[in-house]
């Protein structure tokens, strides 16, 4: 069925692209007349890559930056050697303990990225030839392993299927067999951004304890710390690493590292070469509020505001919000009739969702279409899953609006999805919408429901009697489901091949049921591309 849709709707469309389209972001091909032109005119690519309007950034990172953070970063140049800086920087370091869930670890802030944090974690705790154990189940775990090998470490790689995480049983078995205690560190990527997989760091610590093994536990938390539950002290993580451009809602440019007392003790005998990322330089200067190198002051101001927002919300509430949004995204995928890359629910990430495309569909075309037509930036599949996953949906860190983003994200991508031939069969009939009930996520065709008013490609459906008579918590659940994507994406499941209204003016269904209103305002009534 999907292949037939592709042949009937997408191939002619792609043929049009090759000939040029007269749309704002899809320019017509320049014609060349040999008799009137002295040289050939340049031939533009099918996509100009300069779509008009505001860009809608929906990749796992970099992320949208909250307006409070942007305002905090808007500062003039300042001298970090002036008296005010010392207390300011000591407060910055202390603030970061919140995101790690630690009171005992020593935090460090480097100008750099999470990759620099990787290097700091390895070079400050290990020596050339040391044996380390690392699971590989995505591009970023692969790249960390590559760094270990290039630094001269002896890496025991445990390959796992892409879509699964670090298996605690395998870890315990390997450590039990290491009777000579040659393994000096266990390295785990907490949240593999490539595949949308979250490993159980607490479970890894239990496996290490069960084996009675003294290895260090080094954790990449680049796309988890600040979004997911992270308990550095409770899980006895020895080095934790994250970056500014993910859950902290900052631009790329800061690497955050926290080291346990055990890791700092290991530093004393570590022989790997290190200069810029040397903990020792920081330890000599940070206690007095100084830094060994010039800091990025604007980023530090933004970081303090971002952590202030996390503190106001509460880290437990932050993790709960990401879980709620993750469930909405996963129900959206079900509403599309598509599949998650991560099959086993135990591995599914609450900070992003990775969606497979049907066989024969190149997801890169979907991503290009969404960008060129709607100025919507979606995460592509990386490495061995490039072209095989629709896109990687972030679950909106604190920099993004609480309302409408999920509908926007699923809507514009859905339209690009249709135009590249991967539409769900239910979307082939115009005006046949679907609705997701928050309590069980079941789809119901409601285009013929009594009282429904169909107007072109927009549906106005009064709340059902069951919803009007339901308790307040169920009505609130529906509000949340609509707001965070489940019902919004199900609306995208209808509409005759179009999407939830809102990405660059895409035609489609807009959920306007009065039962989803609060204070007279519809929670997704503002999903238009110009009403964020």
C-alpha positions as CSV (number, residue, x, y, z in Angstrom):
1,X,0.0,0.0,0.0
2,X,2.8,2.4,0.9
3,X,4.7,1.6,-2.2
4,X,1.6,2.3,-4.3
5,X,1.2,5.7,-2.6
6,X,4.9,6.4,-3.3
7,X,4.5,5.5,-7.0
8,X,1.3,7.5,-7.5
9,X,2.1,10.6,-5.4
10,X,5.8,10.9,-4.7
11,X,7.6,9.9,-7.9
12,X,5.8,12.6,-9.9
13,X,6.6,15.1,-7.2
14,X,10.3,14.2,-7.2
15,X,10.2,14.5,-11.0
16,X,8.9,18.1,-10.5
17,X,11.7,18.8,-8.2
18,X,14.2,17.7,-10.8
19,X,12.6,20.1,-13.3
20,X,12.2,23.0,-10.7
21,X,9.2,24.3,-8.7
22,X,8.0,27.8,-8.5
23,X,7.7,28.0,-4.7
24,X,9.5,30.5,-2.5
25,X,12.1,27.9,-1.3
26,X,11.9,25.8,-4.5
27,X,13.1,28.0,-7.3
28,X,12.6,27.2,-10.9
29,X,15.6,26.1,-12.9
30,X,17.4,28.8,-14.8
31,X,17.0,28.4,-18.5
32,X,20.0,28.7,-20.8
33,X,19.7,29.9,-24.4
34,X,23.0,29.4,-26.3
35,X,22.1,32.2,-28.8
36,X,21.5,34.9,-26.2
37,X,23.9,33.9,-23.5
38,X,27.7,34.2,-23.7
39,X,28.1,31.7,-20.8
40,X,25.9,29.1,-19.1
41,X,23.8,30.4,-16.3
42,X,24.3,28.7,-12.9
43,X,21.9,25.9,-12.3
44,X,20.6,26.1,-8.7
45,X,20.0,23.0,-6.6
46,X,16.4,21.7,-6.4
47,X,16.3,23.2,-2.9
48,X,17.6,26.7,-2.3
49,X,18.0,26.1,1.4
50,X,17.0,29.7,2.2
51,X,13.3,29.3,3.1
52,X,11.6,32.5,4.3
53,X,10.4,33.2,7.8
54,X,11.4,31.9,11.2
55,X,13.4,28.7,11.4
56,X,11.7,26.0,13.6
57,X,14.6,24.1,15.2
58,X,13.6,20.5,16.3
59,X,16.8,18.5,16.4
60,X,18.1,16.8,19.6
61,X,20.8,19.5,19.8
62,X,21.6,22.3,19.4
63,X,18.2,23.3,20.8
64,X,16.0,26.4,21.0
65,X,17.2,28.8,23.5
66,X,14.7,30.2,26.1
67,X,14.1,33.9,26.0
68,X,15.2,34.2,29.6
69,X,18.5,32.6,28.8
70,X,19.0,34.8,25.7
71,X,18.3,38.0,27.8
72,X,20.8,36.8,30.5
73,X,23.5,36.3,27.8
74,X,23.0,39.8,26.4
75,X,25.9,41.4,28.3
76,X,28.7,43.7,27.3
77,X,32.3,42.6,27.4
78,X,33.7,42.3,30.9
79,X,37.0,41.6,32.5
80,X,37.1,38.3,34.4
81,X,40.1,39.6,36.4
82,X,37.9,42.3,38.1
83,X,36.9,41.7,41.7
84,X,33.3,40.7,40.9
85,X,34.2,37.6,39.0
86,X,35.5,35.3,41.8
87,X,32.3,34.9,43.6
88,X,30.3,34.8,40.4
89,X,32.4,31.8,39.1
90,X,32.3,30.0,42.4
91,X,28.5,30.3,42.3
92,X,28.5,29.0,38.7
93,X,30.4,25.8,39.8
94,X,28.1,25.3,42.8
95,X,25.0,25.7,40.6
96,X,26.0,22.8,38.3
97,X,25.9,20.3,41.1
98,X,22.1,20.4,40.8
99,X,22.0,18.9,37.3
100,X,24.4,16.0,38.3
101,X,22.5,15.2,41.5
102,X,25.7,15.5,43.6
103,X,26.9,17.1,46.8
104,X,30.3,15.4,46.9
105,X,31.7,15.6,43.3
106,X,33.9,18.4,42.1
107,X,32.5,20.2,39.1
108,X,34.5,21.7,36.2
109,X,33.5,24.0,33.4
110,X,35.5,24.1,30.2
111,X,35.0,26.2,27.1
112,X,34.4,23.4,24.6
113,X,31.9,20.7,23.8
114,X,30.9,17.3,25.2
115,X,33.7,15.8,23.1
116,X,36.1,17.8,25.2
117,X,34.4,16.5,28.2
118,X,35.0,13.0,27.0
119,X,38.7,13.7,26.7
120,X,38.8,15.3,30.2
121,X,37.2,12.2,31.7
122,X,39.6,9.8,30.1
123,X,42.9,11.7,30.3
124,X,42.6,12.7,33.9
125,X,41.9,9.2,35.2
126,X,43.7,6.7,33.0
127,X,47.2,5.8,31.7
128,X,48.4,4.6,28.3
129,X,47.6,0.9,27.9
130,X,44.9,0.8,30.5
131,X,42.1,-1.6,29.7
132,X,38.6,0.0,29.6
133,X,35.2,-1.6,28.8
134,X,32.7,0.2,26.7
135,X,29.4,-0.7,25.1
136,X,28.8,0.4,21.5
137,X,25.2,0.9,20.3
138,X,25.2,4.2,18.3
139,X,27.4,6.8,16.7
140,X,28.4,8.6,19.9
141,X,29.4,5.5,21.8
142,X,31.4,4.6,18.6
143,X,33.1,8.0,18.6
144,X,34.0,7.8,22.3
145,X,35.5,4.4,21.7
146,X,37.5,5.9,18.8
147,X,38.9,8.6,21.1
148,X,39.9,5.9,23.6
149,X,41.8,3.9,21.0
150,X,43.5,7.0,19.6
151,X,44.6,8.0,23.2
152,X,46.3,4.6,23.5
153,X,43.9,2.8,25.7
154,X,43.1,-0.9,25.4
155,X,39.4,-0.9,24.7
156,X,37.2,-4.0,25.2
157,X,34.2,-3.2,23.0
158,X,30.8,-4.8,23.6
159,X,28.7,-4.3,20.5
160,X,24.9,-4.1,21.0
161,X,22.2,-3.8,18.4
162,X,21.4,-0.2,17.5
163,X,18.1,0.3,19.4
164,X,19.3,-1.4,22.6
165,X,21.6,-0.2,25.4
166,X,24.2,-1.4,27.9
167,X,23.2,-4.8,29.1
168,X,23.8,-5.1,32.9
169,X,24.0,-8.9,32.7
170,X,26.7,-8.9,30.1
171,X,28.6,-6.2,32.1
172,X,28.4,-8.2,35.3
173,X,29.6,-11.4,33.5
174,X,32.6,-9.6,32.0
175,X,33.6,-8.0,35.2
176,X,33.4,-11.3,37.1
177,X,35.7,-13.0,34.6
178,X,38.2,-10.1,35.1
179,X,39.8,-11.8,38.1
180,X,43.1,-9.9,37.7
181,X,41.2,-6.6,37.7
182,X,42.8,-5.4,34.5
183,X,39.7,-3.3,33.5
184,X,40.3,0.2,35.0
185,X,37.1,1.9,33.8
186,X,33.6,1.1,32.5
187,X,32.4,3.7,30.0
188,X,28.7,4.1,29.3
189,X,26.8,6.5,27.1
190,X,23.7,7.2,29.2
191,X,21.5,8.5,26.4
192,X,22.5,7.5,22.9
193,X,21.3,10.4,20.8
194,X,21.7,8.4,17.5
195,X,19.1,5.8,18.4
196,X,16.9,7.3,21.2
197,X,18.2,4.7,23.7
198,X,18.6,5.3,27.5
199,X,20.8,2.9,29.4
200,X,20.3,2.2,33.1
201,X,23.3,3.7,34.9
202,X,22.0,2.7,38.3
203,X,21.7,-0.9,36.9
204,X,25.2,-0.7,35.6
205,X,26.4,0.3,39.1
206,X,24.6,-2.6,40.7
207,X,26.2,-5.0,38.2
208,X,29.7,-3.6,39.0
209,X,28.9,-4.0,42.8
210,X,27.6,-7.5,42.3
211,X,30.9,-8.5,40.5
212,X,32.8,-6.7,43.3
213,X,34.8,-4.8,40.7
214,X,36.8,-1.6,41.5
215,X,36.7,-0.1,38.0
216,X,35.8,3.6,37.6
217,X,32.4,4.4,36.1
218,X,32.6,7.1,33.4
219,X,29.3,8.3,32.0
220,X,28.5,10.4,28.9
221,X,25.4,12.3,29.9
222,X,25.5,14.9,27.0
223,X,21.8,14.4,26.0
224,X,20.5,13.2,29.4
225,X,21.9,15.4,32.2
226,X,19.4,18.2,32.8
227,X,16.6,16.3,31.1
228,X,16.5,12.8,32.6
229,X,16.8,11.5,36.1
230,X,20.6,11.5,37.0
231,X,21.9,10.6,40.4
232,X,25.6,10.9,40.4
233,X,26.1,10.3,44.2
234,X,23.5,7.5,44.5
235,X,24.8,5.6,41.5
236,X,28.5,6.4,42.4
237,X,29.4,7.7,39.0
238,X,33.0,8.7,39.0
239,X,33.1,11.1,36.1
240,X,30.0,12.6,34.4
241,X,30.1,14.6,31.2
242,X,27.6,16.9,29.5
243,X,27.4,19.8,27.1
244,X,25.6,23.1,27.0
245,X,23.7,22.7,23.7
246,X,21.3,20.0,24.9
247,X,19.0,20.0,28.0
248,X,20.6,23.2,29.4
249,X,19.1,25.3,26.5
250,X,22.3,27.1,25.7
251,X,24.4,27.5,22.5
252,X,27.2,25.1,21.9
253,X,30.3,26.1,23.7
254,X,30.6,24.7,27.2
255,X,31.7,21.3,28.4
256,X,30.6,20.3,32.0
257,X,32.4,17.6,33.9
258,X,32.0,16.4,37.5
259,X,34.5,14.1,39.1
260,X,34.1,12.0,42.3
261,X,36.7,11.8,45.1
262,X,37.7,8.4,43.6
263,X,38.3,9.9,40.2
264,X,40.4,12.7,41.7
265,X,42.4,10.1,43.5
266,X,42.9,8.2,40.2
267,X,44.1,11.5,38.6
268,X,47.2,11.4,40.8
269,X,48.5,8.3,39.0
270,X,47.0,8.9,35.6
271,X,49.7,9.2,32.9
272,X,47.7,10.1,29.7
273,X,48.9,13.4,28.3
274,X,46.7,16.4,29.0
275,X,47.0,20.1,28.8
276,X,43.9,22.2,28.2
277,X,41.6,19.7,29.9
278,X,43.8,19.1,32.9
279,X,41.8,18.9,36.1
280,X,44.9,20.0,38.0
281,X,44.9,23.5,36.4
282,X,41.3,23.9,37.4
283,X,41.9,22.6,40.9
284,X,44.7,25.2,41.4
285,X,42.5,28.1,40.4
286,X,38.8,27.3,40.9
287,X,38.7,27.3,44.7
288,X,39.6,31.0,44.8
289,X,37.1,31.8,42.0
290,X,39.7,32.0,39.3
291,X,40.2,30.2,36.0
292,X,43.4,29.1,34.1
293,X,42.1,30.2,30.8
294,X,39.8,33.0,29.5
295,X,36.1,32.0,30.2
296,X,33.1,32.6,28.0
297,X,31.3,35.0,30.2
298,X,28.1,35.3,28.1
299,X,27.7,31.5,28.3
300,X,28.2,31.5,32.0
301,X,25.5,34.1,32.5
302,X,23.2,32.0,30.3
303,X,24.1,28.8,32.2
304,X,23.2,30.4,35.5
305,X,19.8,31.5,34.2
306,X,19.1,28.1,32.7
307,X,19.9,26.3,35.9
308,X,17.8,28.8,37.8
309,X,14.9,27.8,35.6
310,X,15.6,24.1,36.3
311,X,15.7,24.8,40.1
312,X,12.4,26.7,39.9
313,X,10.7,23.7,38.2
314,X,12.4,21.1,40.3
315,X,14.6,18.3,38.8
316,X,12.0,15.6,39.5
317,X,9.4,17.7,37.6
318,X,11.8,18.2,34.8
319,X,12.3,14.5,34.4
320,X,8.5,13.9,34.6
321,X,7.9,16.6,32.0
322,X,10.3,14.9,29.6
323,X,8.6,11.5,30.2
324,X,5.2,13.0,29.5
325,X,6.4,14.6,26.3
326,X,8.2,11.3,25.4
327,X,4.9,9.4,25.7
328,X,3.2,12.0,23.6
329,X,5.8,11.6,20.9
330,X,5.6,7.8,21.0
331,X,1.8,7.9,20.7
332,X,2.2,10.3,17.8
333,X,4.4,7.8,16.0
334,X,1.7,5.1,16.6
335,X,-0.9,7.6,15.2
336,X,1.2,7.9,12.0
337,X,1.3,4.1,11.7
338,X,5.1,4.1,11.9
339,X,7.5,2.3,14.1
340,X,10.1,3.3,16.7
341,X,13.8,2.3,16.1
342,X,13.8,1.3,19.8
343,X,11.6,-1.8,20.0
344,X,12.0,-2.7,23.7
345,X,10.2,-0.2,26.0
346,X,12.9,-0.5,28.6
347,X,15.4,1.3,26.4
348,X,13.2,4.1,25.1
349,X,14.6,7.6,25.8
350,X,12.5,10.4,27.3
351,X,14.7,13.1,25.8
352,X,14.2,12.1,22.1
353,X,12.4,9.6,19.9
354,X,13.8,8.0,16.7
355,X,11.3,7.0,14.1
356,X,11.9,4.4,11.4
357,X,10.6,5.0,7.8
358,X,9.1,2.3,5.7
359,X,11.4,0.3,3.5
360,X,12.3,2.0,0.3
361,X,11.9,5.5,1.6
362,X,14.9,7.8,2.1
363,X,14.4,9.8,5.3
364,X,16.9,12.4,4.1
365,X,14.4,13.5,1.5
366,X,11.8,14.0,4.2
367,X,14.2,16.1,6.2
368,X,15.1,18.2,3.2
369,X,11.5,18.7,2.3
370,X,10.5,19.8,5.8
371,X,13.4,22.3,5.8
372,X,12.9,23.7,2.3
373,X,9.1,23.9,2.4
374,X,8.5,24.8,6.1
375,X,11.8,26.0,7.4
376,X,11.6,23.1,9.9
377,X,14.9,21.5,11.0
378,X,14.6,17.8,11.9
379,X,17.3,15.5,13.0
380,X,18.6,13.1,10.4
381,X,19.6,9.5,10.9
382,X,23.3,9.1,11.6
383,X,25.9,6.6,10.5
384,X,24.4,3.1,9.8
385,X,20.8,4.3,10.2
386,X,21.2,7.3,7.9
387,X,18.2,7.4,5.5
388,X,16.5,4.7,7.5
389,X,14.9,6.8,10.3
390,X,12.3,9.5,9.6
391,X,13.9,11.9,12.1
392,X,15.0,12.2,15.7
393,X,12.3,14.0,17.7
394,X,13.6,15.9,20.7
395,X,11.2,16.2,23.6
396,X,11.7,19.9,24.1
397,X,14.1,21.0,26.8
398,X,13.3,24.1,28.9
399,X,14.3,26.5,26.1
400,X,11.2,25.6,24.0
401,X,7.6,26.7,24.5
402,X,5.4,24.4,26.5
403,X,2.5,24.7,24.0
404,X,2.3,23.8,20.4
405,X,5.8,22.6,19.6
406,X,4.9,19.0,19.5
407,X,2.1,19.7,17.1
408,X,4.4,21.9,15.0
409,X,7.1,19.2,15.0
410,X,4.9,16.3,14.1
411,X,2.8,18.3,11.7
412,X,5.4,19.7,9.3
413,X,7.4,16.5,9.4
414,X,4.3,14.6,8.6
415,X,3.6,16.6,5.5
416,X,7.2,16.1,4.3
417,X,6.7,12.4,5.2
418,X,3.6,12.3,2.9
419,X,5.2,14.1,0.0
420,X,8.1,11.6,0.1
421,X,5.7,8.6,-0.1
422,X,5.6,7.4,3.5
423,X,2.1,8.4,4.4
424,X,0.0,6.2,6.6
425,X,-2.8,4.5,4.6
426,X,-5.4,6.2,6.8
427,X,-4.2,9.6,5.4
428,X,-5.2,8.8,1.8
429,X,-8.8,9.9,2.2
430,X,-9.4,13.6,2.6
431,X,-11.4,14.6,5.6
432,X,-11.0,11.3,7.5
433,X,-9.6,12.4,10.8
434,X,-8.6,10.5,14.0
435,X,-8.7,11.3,17.6
436,X,-6.5,9.9,20.4
437,X,-8.1,9.5,23.9
438,X,-5.5,10.4,26.5
439,X,-6.5,7.5,28.9
440,X,-5.8,4.7,26.5
441,X,-4.3,6.2,23.3
442,X,-6.8,4.4,21.0
443,X,-7.6,5.9,17.7
444,X,-11.2,6.6,16.7
445,X,-12.5,7.8,13.4
446,X,-14.5,10.9,14.2
447,X,-15.1,12.6,10.8
448,X,-18.7,11.3,10.9
449,X,-19.2,11.8,14.6
450,X,-22.6,13.5,15.3
451,X,-21.9,17.2,15.8
452,X,-18.6,17.2,13.9
453,X,-18.3,20.1,11.5
454,X,-16.0,19.6,8.5
455,X,-14.8,22.7,6.8
456,X,-12.3,22.1,4.1
457,X,-9.3,20.5,5.8
458,X,-10.2,21.7,9.3
459,X,-12.3,19.7,11.7
460,X,-14.3,21.2,14.6
461,X,-15.4,18.4,16.9
462,X,-17.4,19.1,20.1
463,X,-16.3,17.1,23.1
464,X,-18.0,13.8,23.6
465,X,-20.5,13.3,26.4
466,X,-18.0,10.9,28.1
467,X,-15.4,13.7,28.2
468,X,-17.9,16.3,29.5
469,X,-18.9,13.9,32.3
470,X,-15.4,12.7,33.1
471,X,-13.5,13.7,36.2
472,X,-11.2,16.8,36.1
473,X,-8.0,14.7,36.0
474,X,-9.1,13.0,32.8
475,X,-9.9,16.3,31.2
476,X,-6.5,17.6,32.2
477,X,-4.9,14.4,30.8
478,X,-6.5,15.2,27.4
479,X,-5.3,18.8,27.6
480,X,-1.8,17.5,28.2
481,X,-2.1,14.9,25.4
482,X,-3.2,17.5,23.0
483,X,-0.6,20.0,24.1
484,X,2.3,17.5,24.0
485,X,1.6,15.7,20.8
486,X,-0.5,12.6,21.2
487,X,-3.8,14.0,20.0
488,X,-2.1,16.6,17.8
489,X,-0.2,13.9,16.0
490,X,-3.3,11.8,15.6
491,X,-5.0,14.7,13.9
492,X,-2.0,14.6,11.6
493,X,-3.1,11.0,10.9
494,X,-6.1,12.3,9.0
495,X,-6.7,15.2,6.7
496,X,-6.1,13.5,3.4
497,X,-2.4,13.5,3.2
498,X,-1.8,16.8,5.0
499,X,-0.6,17.6,8.5
500,X,-1.5,19.3,11.7
501,X,-1.9,23.0,10.8
502,X,1.1,25.1,11.7
503,X,4.4,24.6,9.9
504,X,4.7,27.3,7.3
505,X,1.0,27.3,6.7
506,X,0.6,23.6,6.0
507,X,-3.0,22.7,5.4
508,X,-4.4,20.1,7.7
509,X,-6.6,19.3,10.8
510,X,-6.5,21.5,13.8
511,X,-7.9,20.1,17.0
512,X,-10.5,22.6,18.3
513,X,-12.6,20.5,20.7
514,X,-14.0,22.7,23.4
515,X,-13.2,20.0,26.0
516,X,-9.5,20.8,25.5
517,X,-9.9,24.4,26.5
518,X,-8.8,26.1,29.7
519,X,-9.5,29.7,30.5
520,X,-11.1,30.2,27.1
521,X,-8.0,29.4,25.2
522,X,-7.4,26.4,23.1
523,X,-4.1,24.8,24.0
524,X,-3.1,24.1,20.4
525,X,-4.9,26.9,18.7
526,X,-1.6,28.7,18.3
527,X,0.4,26.1,16.5
528,X,0.7,28.3,13.4
529,X,4.2,28.8,12.2
530,X,3.9,32.5,13.1
531,X,2.3,32.0,16.5
532,X,4.7,30.2,18.7
